[in-house]
Amino acid sequence: MMEDAELDLSPAHSDQNSPSPSISSSPSLSLPSTPSSSCGPPQATTPPLGVINEGVAELSLVIDAEVAQRACQEVLQKVKLRQVDSDSTLSQSEEGPDAPPSDPEGPAPGSVKSARRRQRHNPSKQSWLLRLFESKLFDVSMAISYLHNSKEPGVQAYIGNRLFSFPHEEVDFYLPQLLNMYIHMDEDVGDAIKPYVVHRCRQSISFSLQCAWLLGAYSSDMHISTQRHSRGTKLRKLILSDELKPAGPRVRRDPLALTPFCPAAPPTVSPGPLGGDHSLSPTKRTHQRSKSDATVSISLSSNLKRTASNPKVETSQDEDCSSSSDSLEFDSRPPVRLAPQREFIKSLMGIGKRLATLPTKEQKTQRLISELSLLNHKLPARVWLPTSAFDHHVVRVPHTQAVVLNSKDKAPYLIYVEVLECENFETSSVPIRIPENRIRSTRSVENLPDCGMTPEQRAGSFSVVPNYDNDDEAWSVDDIGELQVELPETHTNSCDNISQFSVDSITSLESKEPVFIAAGDIRRRLSEQLAQAPTTFKRDPEDPSAVALKEPWEEKVRRIREGSPYGHLPTWRLLSVIVKCGDDLRQELLAFQVLRQLQSIWEQERVPLWIKPYKILVLSADSGMIEPVVNAVSLHQVKKQSQLSLLDYFLQEHGAPTTEAFLTAQRNFVQSCAGYSLICYLLQVKDRHNGNILLDAEGHIIHIDFGFILSSSPRNLGFETSAFKLTAEFVDVMGGPDGDMFNYYKMLMLQGLIAARKHMERVLQIVEIMQQGSQLPCFHGSSTMRALKERFHMSLTEEQLQLLIDQLVDGSMRSLTTKLYDGFQYLTNGIM
Amino acid sequence: MSQVEKKAGLLRRTSSSKKPLKEKVVLMYDEIFAKEDPAKNNPRFWDELFLMKVNLEYLESKLESVDGEDVQRIQDNINSLFHHCVQALGEEHQIKVVNALQTLCALFRGVHQKNKSASGFDIINMLMGFDKAEQRMKDLMERLDSLLCGDSSESLKSLCLKLLLCLVTVTDNISQNTILEYVMINSIFEAILQILSDASSRGQHGYDAVVLLALLVNYRKYESVNPYIVKLSIVDDEPTLDGMGMVVHQALTEYNRQYKDKEEENQGGFFSTLTSMVGSMFIADADEKLSVQTNEAILLALYEAVHLNRNFITVLAQSHPEIDIAATPTTTTPTTPTTPLGTTPPSLDMMSNPELPLDPNLQTSNLLITFLKYASIVMQDTKDEHRLNSARLCLIILTCIAEDQYADAFLHDDNMNFRVSLHRMPMRHRKKAVDKNIPSRPLVCAVLDLMVEFIVTHMMKDFPMDLYLRCVQIIHKLLCYQKKCRIRLHYTWRELWSALINLLKFLLSNETTLLAKHNIFHLALLVVNLFNMFITYGDTFLPTSNSYDELYYEIVRMHQVFDNLYCMVLRVSTNTGQWKEAASKVTHALVNVRAIINHFNPKIESYAAVNHISQLSEEQVLEVVRSNYDTLTLKLQDGLDQFERYSEQPKEAAFFKELVREREGGLF
């Protein structure tokens, strides 16, 4: 595609250089099918575009043909809109001849009438459209909406350009929509979107990969024959071929050059790093490495390959393999820029596939741990977790912490990942590998050169070197040190009420006077400590994740940090991710987007509903990653492990009903229940058994698994007919159906629905665009959108809405089907 | 050396059949052993020699038959032969290289055979000549290094390693092999590592490389600085260390498998003996031997790696998912179509069928698990010296592991659960535990199980005191770690307590016989101090409050053992004698145990009297214990949670010297 464009453009380019005002407003040229031919001429006529003209010319000299082309077209469009704008104020009849260029069907003779009609209609629309586009209110959401709804290539092209002016993260939210439109909608939309995507791909590795993954995933529903030649597949190939590397600094200026178009736009963030950094970092890195390497002092002969130092994830069969020289080129040579991350993801998926072949959870867990420990050998590397919010490099996977999650036939698993935060993962140097067992022996590493021998010494008689065995003792001392000397320290530090005794044992060494202790005290301390320890779940080989998830996140971070060789670094962070292999996460992604949107709507409208959208990374149509909700276990696990009712569990975890802690937890519970009740209703979330509802340490519930939403329900049994899940246990936690909190719950729902209704379009748009070309079960049937829209009840008054909420709540409470469904799940899946 | 010998064997046959007309090569050998310079008449003599197939037997016998006076006479020629061998190693012609390697092997062996009593210097002089020795050996080592590291054929590499092994093991005592001094100077360590780091070369030569390394590390370990020790201690390249671990893992797995096969053979009925008869026709004799002999060389390598290299510890826990499938047994029993249906033991089938990777009992294994299983086999029978040494080495390795923080961390890691089926000695009074019932637990449980198993199975007349001491110390080290890190291991401590109490009982009842040979008070002190650990620090590492009550229950229940022990040590400590001091230490250590017994016994008796019960149930005793803690005062003892760290020198030096000497004799 790139080549085509470039070929197309070369004449246009020359056109630009030789301005020809005479044909500037020739409408016949702007045929949508051949946009490139139309882009050149008009720009010279309008004086304010002079600046851009320069920019454009410059751009076209540098390879980025598409951007230039778009810019041209935008210019054209702008001219037209301007004219229309000014003309319309004079008289409407005069605009007739001017309008056709924007009509895509213009040349088709059969549709003249309709074109006319539209022309008549268009002018006024366009005039305030432009005002809207240039107003401060025009945000990404609107841009996407117009891009989707407008049939005017001009408008589409304008918006395509306008995308450059929005902050990256705002556009990123709509990336699935953008790409889905690119894949499944007509050429114009695609052409409007492509320059932006290509531009961003050049800038960022992570954006490139995101695009490639999403393009792959959303192309998969097409028929295999069309898929191969589709735009989406081509763009994906282009991205993965890694040709979209950052070009010279001039290209990187193009978003800046375009900003004058958009007065309302905030200064574009262009994180383009300085080229100089690239070349510097690798040399620095190797230098550090060699310095830190103890082996150097002993001058291991060079024929021993140090594969461990290879930061790449590829195994030796991959094209550029091993040897540290590669790692040098790693940063500076673009072709492998995407490779490490792709390999990293590939190995994670490979593990998932292999796990699925093992029959028992226990074997899966063991296998997972061993596979991950091998993966560790290839870390640190220039790889990162796409679900994270900050730039980082993955340095280690604490393999023993990984758990296999509950699933019948697939093997999703949860891993924790140690990362080092960095400025920019593309340019910052990859951290140096620290061997696994260096946690405690940092001292010995530094000492090594002293007690080892220099090459000179070695060359001479080796009797100069001190006897080795003694050295060994010397290094090992820190272990004894930890066992003996550190004792008082650690104890006083940790929890002194428990361990006065141990301190005593030290002091007694000095005083030499017999110290007496009461046996009762020891016994009491034992039971106190056991009681004091936060309630943990019992280890169950059939449910290995329960224990891991129950452990408070802070606790886990601290524990893993202590055990990690990288833990001492100030930029150390712990992340976690669920790797799903064999699952389609596109619906999850859709749900995430809707949840995020509703969350921001509620925030904007100041309704205290609480929901927790968790990040989804779609890697393909059947794999992906999920950001786990920390400090949360499923209701199923809560009930199975505690054998308590939900209310009793709340009392156990948070305290008596009148305590501050309990009340806070209860409020959290109510606010989250209200949020998720609405979501379940609006999105028709089904399969709501207790394994899919989490409870976090603060009392919030969090719904997970949006595998059945909108038009799909499990086995299409129509089992769960209630609007959402509201069991008697839930109501008990809220203080019963007559309590204040329960009323608060209903009130929150009402407020939430009113707020959502107000911004319904923002929600609908997300879903609607994704329906395009999709075979997802949630879009099954023809009434998905209509039904969704109806659930916002635009026509009802607020009083009527209140009635509706009451009905929904009553219906859900009385719903037998919820109970039935739980029983059904218990029978079939063993979920309580 | 089997390969070389096989070749020699082949040659033997041909040479004997053609005795009357001597082989050309033999004639050439004769020329070397004549006074004249063989190249004098035939300038291409050496070139031709290495094109001939080597006749090892003849060459060696010729070297052995050289008389004392002749030595001087032919030394020049032998030096020349050696020199040309080394040069031939650089030839492109593979045949020449092979022949040169074999000739060198014969030279080393022949010269040493002849001059067993001679000093190392004489041997060097005879082989290479003093003045040139340094250069010759340097060349030899460099050539070998480049052959091993280069892309020469696998059989050539294998031959290089055999030559090195031959050189290393040519003397009875490795440390007296002066030639090795040159191997120290011209290190081939890197070549060995390279072999281990690469998967394919590791598969073919890994075993030899690891054994060679273990032996080289033991050369003059205590007298001088051995560069191999220094180098091995700082290797941090994970693939290499992993490779080393994998070689050890495979060797131990193979041993375990053969043992299990054998065991099943013995237990099987008529059919299995039949199949084994049929099977044994196909099994090479060498394999049979292996299954009896413990794998001491590999064990020594494991020890050196664990002891010297801190990075190796991580390899212990490294599991290799692929290895389990790769290491499927090769000696499948041939099933003939006439076998009666259903008589094949299912376990045998499962073992030998490589198509069953999905067997739910198949576990991802790691080196540590394999090692523990191996240790459980070796420790079963410590009667003969070999096995005793192997068991001792196993315990030493475990000691090193128990002292290592990182190892302790993964031993206790709650997320790394494994089912480890240890081999248990068949004993009359207990049934063989069914493997499948073993729960999946942290690895430390398996270590503790192994220790408990050892304690209860070795209380015999020929008391392995040394092993018991190590065993109890390992437990102590693990407890210290648990106390320090406050790890509450869900382990059935009761089994350990009763094993320890039984051990004390055994010491008491065999006091006189044991005292003649051992300081039983030291062991008793360690055991009592283990109890003291539980009594005074139980709050930091016991899993439940009940377990503390149970500890008291166990002590009170077995109070007679402690009473008798106290009487005994009191008696010995009040008499003057060599054990006075040792015994008095035990009396002091017993103070808390006695306090507990003296405190609770009357309470229990009065409880029984008040409630008119003659025999209290466990629950009732526990109730008494629980309600009477507060009136009991214990004395705090110093240093319970401190231990002496393992150090090879000077304590274990003698053992390792002996071990290496034995290995040299026994292995090759």
Contacts between the chains, C-beta under 8 A, distances in Angstrom:
chain1	res1	chain2	res2	distance
A	294	B	234	5.4
A	294	B	236	6.8
A	295	B	234	6.2
A	295	B	235	7.6
A	295	B	236	6.8
A	295	B	237	7.9
A	298	B	230	6.8
A	298	B	231	6.2
A	298	B	234	6.2
A	300	B	190	6.1
A	300	B	193	8.0
A	300	B	231	7.5
A	301	B	190	4.4
A	303	B	149	5.2
A	303	B	190	6.1
A	303	B	191	8.0
A	303	B	194	6.5
A	304	B	190	4.9
A	304	B	193	5.5
A	304	B	194	5.6
A	304	B	197	7.4
A	304	B	237	7.2
A	304	B	240	7.7
A	305	B	194	7.3
A	305	B	197	6.7
A	306	B	237	5.7
A	307	B	197	7.0
A	307	B	237	7.2
A	307	B	239	5.1
A	308	B	236	7.5
A	308	B	237	4.9
A	308	B	238	4.6
A	308	B	239	6.2
A	354	B	321	8.0
A	357	B	358	6.9
A	358	B	358	7.0
A	359	B	358	5.7
A	359	B	360	5.3
A	360	B	360	5.2
A	362	B	417	7.4
A	362	B	440	5.6
A	363	B	360	6.9
A	363	B	362	7.5
A	363	B	363	7.4
A	363	B	364	6.9
A	365	B	415	7.9
A	365	B	417	7.6
A	366	B	319	7.0
A	366	B	363	6.8
A	366	B	364	4.0
A	366	B	417	7.8
A	366	B	418	6.9
A	367	B	321	5.7
A	367	B	364	5.4
A	369	B	319	7.1
A	369	B	364	7.9
A	369	B	415	7.2
A	369	B	416	6.3
A	370	B	318	7.4
A	370	B	319	3.4
A	370	B	320	6.9
A	370	B	321	5.2
A	370	B	364	5.3
A	370	B	366	7.4
A	371	B	321	6.4
A	373	B	317	7.6
A	373	B	318	5.8
A	373	B	319	7.0
A	374	B	318	7.8
A	377	B	238	5.2
A	377	B	239	7.1
A	377	B	242	7.9
A	400	B	410	6.9
A	400	B	413	4.9
A	400	B	415	4.5
A	400	B	416	5.0
A	401	B	415	5.9
A	402	B	415	7.8
A	403	B	415	7.5
A	435	B	236	5.2
A	435	B	238	7.4
A	435	B	311	5.4
A	435	B	314	7.4
A	436	B	311	7.6
A	436	B	314	4.3
A	436	B	406	7.4
A	437	B	310	5.9
A	437	B	311	6.1
A	437	B	313	5.5
A	437	B	314	5.2
A	437	B	406	4.1
A	439	B	405	7.7
A	439	B	406	6.9
A	440	B	405	5.4
A	440	B	406	7.4
A	441	B	310	6.6
A	444	B	310	7.6
A	448	B	234	6.6
A	452	B	230	6.8
A	452	B	234	6.7
A	453	B	230	7.2
A	458	B	227	7.4
A	462	B	184	7.2
A	462	B	185	7.5
A	462	B	225	5.8
A	462	B	227	5.8
A	463	B	224	6.6
A	463	B	225	6.5
A	465	B	225	4.9
A	465	B	230	7.1
A	466	B	225	7.5
A	467	B	225	5.8
A	468	B	225	5.7
A	468	B	226	7.0
A	468	B	229	4.9
A	468	B	230	5.2
A	468	B	233	6.9
A	469	B	221	7.8
A	469	B	222	7.6
A	469	B	229	7.7
A	469	B	647	7.7
A	469	B	648	6.5
A	469	B	649	5.1
A	472	B	233	6.6
A	472	B	308	7.0
A	473	B	645	8.0
A	473	B	647	6.1
A	475	B	310	7.8
A	476	B	645	6.8
A	479	B	403	6.7
A	479	B	404	7.3
A	479	B	405	5.8
A	479	B	645	7.5
A	480	B	645	5.8
A	482	B	405	6.8
A	482	B	484	7.7
A	483	B	480	6.3
A	483	B	481	8.0
A	483	B	484	6.1
A	483	B	641	7.6
A	483	B	642	7.1
A	483	B	643	8.0
A	484	B	642	5.7
A	487	B	484	7.2
A	487	B	641	7.7
A	490	B	484	7.7
A	498	B	539	7.9
A	499	B	540	7.7
A	501	B	539	7.8
A	502	B	537	7.8
A	502	B	540	7.5
A	504	B	636	6.5
A	505	B	636	6.0
A	505	B	638	7.2
A	505	B	640	7.9
A	505	B	641	7.8
A	508	B	636	5.8
A	508	B	638	6.3
A	509	B	638	5.8
A	509	B	639	7.7
A	514	B	635	5.7
A	514	B	636	7.3
A	515	B	635	7.4
A	515	B	636	4.1
A	516	B	633	5.0
A	516	B	634	6.8
A	516	B	635	5.9
A	516	B	636	6.9
A	517	B	536	7.3
A	517	B	633	7.1
A	517	B	634	5.3
A	517	B	635	7.8
A	517	B	636	5.6
A	518	B	629	7.5
A	518	B	630	6.6
A	518	B	632	6.9
A	518	B	633	5.8
A	518	B	634	7.3
A	519	B	535	7.8
A	519	B	596	7.4
A	519	B	629	4.9
A	519	B	630	7.8
A	519	B	632	4.1
A	519	B	633	7.3
A	519	B	634	5.4
A	520	B	629	3.8
A	520	B	630	3.8
A	520	B	631	7.8
A	520	B	632	7.0
A	522	B	535	7.7
A	522	B	536	7.0
A	522	B	538	6.2
A	522	B	539	4.9
A	522	B	548	7.2
A	522	B	634	7.7
A	523	B	539	7.5
A	523	B	545	6.7
A	523	B	548	5.5
A	523	B	549	7.7
A	523	B	626	8.0
A	523	B	629	5.0
A	525	B	539	4.2
A	526	B	538	6.4
A	526	B	539	4.0
A	526	B	542	6.1
A	526	B	545	5.2
A	526	B	548	5.4
A	527	B	545	4.0
A	529	B	539	6.6
A	530	B	488	7.8
A	530	B	544	6.8
A	530	B	545	6.1
A	539	B	414	6.8
A	539	B	417	7.7
A	541	B	417	7.2
A	541	B	440	5.6
A	544	B	415	8.0
A	547	B	414	7.6
A	548	B	415	7.4
A	563	B	409	6.2
